[in-house]
Amino acid sequence: MVTAVIVDAVRTASGRGKPGGALAHHHPADLLGRVLRALVDRHGLDPALIDDVIGGCLGQIRQQAVNVTRNAVLSAGFPETVPATTIDRQCGSSQQAVHFAAQGVAAGAYDLVIACGVELMSTVPIGAATLGEDPYGPRIAERYPGGLVGQGISAELISARWGLERDELDAYAARSHALAAAADFSGEILPVDGHASDETVRPGTTVEALAGLRPAFEDERMRERFPEIDWRITAGNSSPLTDGASAVLIASETAAERLGLPVRARFRAFDVIGSDPVEMLTAIIPATRRVLEKAGLGIDDIDAFEVNEAFAPVPLAWQRELGADPDRLNPRGGAIALGHALGSSGTRLLTTLLGTLESTGGRVGLQTMCEGGGMANALVLERV
């Protein structure tokens, strides 16, 4: 097998995913195109050498329709010969793009490939893709009586199952903002029209202020269906709606050497798995166990973890179940503070994980993301 390596990674700063947000005036293809262009320009790389561009995007309608990744490639000014495709593994779409890209390199199909992602939630709000239609169909309704639920309800079910109290969730959310506010992201952010800091970070966030927020997903029908829920998930302990784009340049080790490209990390192992689509957000636990086994590592061998903070109970349940060192979990804050631009989040987490390992001298990192429909991706990389 060919060794797949990371040459570079870059992201935009997050923008609030609503009209008036710092990135809301950009077209998604143009925003991602800027990131793609920066990734090759930083190394004087001829983009004609890129074998493929694999992008993640969840809301593939409106401005994000018609293969937004291909449109971004053209917007970036890459030669028309550079192909691209857009994939949807829900919140893990661009992490899956990384997996496909690195696996393509390992199989000998690519020498140079970009994995990337974009989401402008100000342009395509969450839930807009269904437009009131049922995406599941009657047979899924038969299999899961009562029907599938939104991720907010799933987060409530996790809180109830693991006994996570409201003050614990709010304390974790405040930690995310405090860590993100203290971190230096300048090495990973591509300024866009002067926007160079994450708009969603609130440095003054306190547990006391978060305690005043009302539960965001409580309603009468869900109260009747799930009497075990105590309703603890709020806007404050959830990730905000966000705009953003990010990209990672992946190469074979021999191609990087031939082209004089730096190598920042090597991939060690990958995993993807499905789980209960009602509880939905817990597949990160078995995915982590499996990717560690594939890498021949234990949980204590990992120097930094990036576990996507879709909701505070997700990383907390993961940490409790696996016994990971809490100080190594999202040490620069996570999506509760930095934002969760859905299709971009996988490559955003990878960009941040690389920066964490390099700034701390850590060697091995693990990244995992929960995904809609009850799935998760996980990967292990080793810093060079």
N, C-alpha and C positions, 0 to 999 in steps of 0.2 A: 504494500500500500504506500502511496505517495503521502508525504507529510504536508498537511495544510497549515499555513501560518497566517497570522494577522500582520499586515504591513502597517495599517493605520486605521483610525476611527475618528469620526467627527460628528458633531450634532449641532443643531441650532439650540439656542436657549428656548425654554418653554414660553409660550404665550397663552394667556387666558383664552379658552375655547368658546368665546362668545363675541358678538359684535363689539368692536372697540378694543379687542385684545391686540397685543403688540404685533402679531403676525396675521391677524384676521384679514388684512387687505391683500394678502398674497394668494395667487392661484396655487393649489397644491403641487401641480407639475412644476411650476417655476421654483417653489420653495425647495422641493427635493432636488431639482436640477442644480440649484446653487450648491447644495451639499455635495452632489456628485462631482461637479466641476472642481470644487475646492479640494476634494480628495485626490484627484489626479494632478492638479496644479501644484500641490504642496511637494510633489516628488518629481516634477518635470516629466511626468509619464504621458506618453502618447496614448490617448484614449482608444485609438484604433486597436490597441493590444488587448483590450478588455474582451474576454470571450463571452461574457453574459452579465446581465444585471438582474438580480432577483429581488423584488421588493415586496414588502408587506403593506397591506391597507385593509382595514375592516369595512369601512363604508364605501363600497365601490359603486357609488351612484353619483349623479350630478357632476360636479367638477372632478370627482375622483373616479369617474367611470372610464371605460374604454382603455383599460390597461394604463393606469396612471404612471407606472414605472417606465414604460416605453415612451410616454409623452415627456417624462422628466429627462430621459436620455436625450431626446431631441432638443428639449429646452436648454439642456446643458451645453449644446453645441457639439456633442459627440458625433462621430461619423455615423451615417445612416446604417452602416454595416454592423453596428453594435446592437445586439438584440436585447430584449428585456421582457420580463413577465411579472405579473402581480398575483400574489397568493393571499389566501385568507385562512389563517388558523386563529381567528379572533384576536384576542389581546396579544397572543404570542406570534403574530404573523411575521414580524421581521426577525424574531429569534428563529423561527422555522426557515426563513430565508437564509440565515447564517448556516443552519444545519445543512440545507440543500447545497449551498455554495461550497462549504468545506467538504462535504461528502462527494461533490462533483470533482473537486480537486483531488481528493484521496483516490477516487476511481480512475483518475487519469483523463477525465473529460475536459477539464479546464486547467489552464496555467494561471490566469488572472481572472477574478470574478469579483463583483461588488454585491454585497448583501445590504439592503437598505430598507427604509420604511418611511411613511408619511401619514399624517392624519391632521386634518383641519376640522376640529369639532365645531368651530364657529361656522364653517361652511356646510358640513354634513353632520348635524346633531346626532347623538347616539339614539338609535331606534328608528332613524329616518329611512333606513334601507328597507324596512318591511312595509312602510306606508299603510299601516293598519291591517295588513294581510297576515294570515297565519303561515309562518314558515315551516311548521312542524308536520301538519297533516294528521288525519284521524288515527293512524296506526300508532304513532307516538303517544297520542292521547290515551289510547287503550293500554299501552305499556306502562305509562306513568299516570295513574288516575289522579285527577286534579290538575294535571298539566304541568309543564315546566314553568320555572319562575325566573324572575330577574335576578341579577347578581347581588343586588342589595339584600334580597331575601336569603340567598345562599350565605351571604356574610353573617346574617342574623343566626342562621342554623349552625354555622361554625362556632359562633360565640356561645350559643346555648350548649352545644356538644362538648366544648372544651372548658366550659365554665368561666369564660372571660368576662370580667365585670366591666361596667361602663368606665370607671375611673382608670382601669388598666388600659383600655383602648385609647382613651383620651391622652393618657400619659405617653403612650407610644407615638401618637400623632404629634404631640408637642415635641418629643425627641426628634422626630423626623425633620421638623422645621428648624429646630436648633442646630442639628448637625449640618443640614443643607446650608443654613445661613453662615456657618463657620467655615465651610469648605471652599477651596479655590478650584473653580471649574474652568479657569481661563484657558488651560491647555487643551480642553476638549470642545470648546464652544466656537463655532463659526459665527461671528457677528453678522447680523442681517439688518441693513439699514440702521446701524447703530444700536440694535437690540442685542445685548451681550450678557444679560443676566436673567435668571429664571424668574418670570413674572409671578409665578404661583407661590414662591417662598414667602412666608410671613414670619419674620424673625421674632416678633413679640408674642407669638402664640403661647398661651398658658393653659394648663389643665383647667383652671377656674373659668376662663373664658369659654373653653370648649364645652364645659359642663352645662352651659346655658343653652346649647343648641338642642332643638327638638329632633326626635327620631325621623329619619327621612323616608322610610319605606313602610311605615305602619299604616294599615287600613283594615277595615272590618272583615273583609273576606279572608285576608291572610291571618288575622287573629283567630278566626274560627278554624282555619285549616291547620295552623301551627300553634297550638296553645302553649308549647314549650318555649316560645320566643318571648324574651323580656324587652325587646325593642331598644337596642343600644347603638345602632349604626346611624350616624349623623353625617352631615356634609363635612364636619370637621375631622372625623376619623376615617374618611373616604378620600380617594384620589379625586382631584378636581378635573373638570372638563378642560382639555388642553389642546393647543396647536403645536406641531413640531415635526421635524424631519431629522434623520440620522443615517449614517452609512459607514460600512466597514469594508476595507479593501483586503481581500483574501487571495493568497497566492500559493503555489507549490513552493517548497523550500528551494528547489533548484532554479525556478523562474525568478524568485526574489534575488538569489545570488547572481544570476546571469545579468539581471537588469540593475544591479546595484541598489536594490530597495532594502530599507531597514526591516528587521523582523522584531516585532514587539512581543509576540506570544505564539505558542503552538497549541493546537487543539488536542486534548487528551481523550475525550469521550463525549458521546451524545446519547440522549434518551428522549423518547416521546411516549406518552401513555394516556389512556382514557380512564374516566372514573364516572361515578354517579352524576348525571347531568342536572339533578335537582340540587344536591349539595354543591356540586359544580367546581368549587375552588380548592379542593383538597388533593388533587392529583399531583401537586408539587411534592407531596410527601413520598409516595412510591417512586416518582420520577427521580428524586434525589437519591433514594436508596439504590436504585438500579444504576444510575450514572456513576455513583461512587464505586459500586461493584465492578462496573466495566473499566473504570480507571485504576482499579486495584488500590483504592484509598479508603481511609476512614474519615469520619466527620471532623476529627481533630487535626487531620492533615491539611485542611483547607484554611488558607490565610484570610480570605474575605469572601463573603456571600452576598450576592445580589438576589433578593427574593422580592418580586414585584409587589409593591404595597397598593394593590387595588383597593383593599380595605384593611384596616388595622388587624382584624382577627386572622387574616391569611398568614402573614409572617409570624405572628405570635403562636398560632397553632402549630405551624411548621417547626418553630424553634422548640416548643415544648415537646413535640413528638420525637424530634431527632436529637435533642440534647445539645444543639450547637451553642457555641460560645456567643452570648448575646452581643458582646462588644464587636464581634466580627460580622454581625448582621447589618447590612446596609449602613456602613460606618460614615457615609457622606449624606445620610438621609435617603429617602426613597420617594416613590410616586405621590405619597400624601403631600409632600412639599414640592417636589420637582415636577409633578404633573405626570399624567398618563395619556400621552397622545397615541392611544391605541395601536395603530399599525406601525408607529415609530418606536414603541417602547422597548422592544427586544434589542434592537441595535443601540438604543440609548443606554440601556442597562449595561451592555457590553462595553460601550465607550467609557462609562463611569467605572466599571470594574477594572478595566485596564489602568485607568488613571489612579485608582486606589492602590493597586498592586505596585505600581511604579513609585508612587509617592511614599509608600510605607516600607518598601523593600520586600513585600510579600512575593511569594513564588507561585502559589496555586490558587485559583479562584473558581467558584462555582456560581452559576446563574440559573435560576428557574423561574418560570412564569405560569400562573394559573390562567386558564382560557375558557371562554364561553363554550357551553355544551359539555363541560366536564372533561377537560384535557389538560396536559401540561408538557412543556418542553424543559429539558435540563441539559446543561453542558458543563464540562470541566476544561479549563485552559491552564497552561503553564507559561508564566512570563519568561522571556528570554533575557 
